[in-house]
Amino acid sequence: MDINILRSLYTVLALLAFVVIAGWAWSGRNRQGFEEAARLPLGDEQAHADQARALGEHGA
């Protein structure tokens, strides 16, 4: 087996893996989970703001 055949096979497999992962990421079935994950940092900021507001009311 020639090294160029192995390189070509690796390139095809890498392209196939990329297409599969991209299809999985863009599928409609995963949209809700990705939207929830995208909102996680914002929810954390809101929780910290609520906590700081509560401490400010009771701490003074």
Order of alpha helices (4+ residues) and beta strands (2+ residues): alpha-alpha
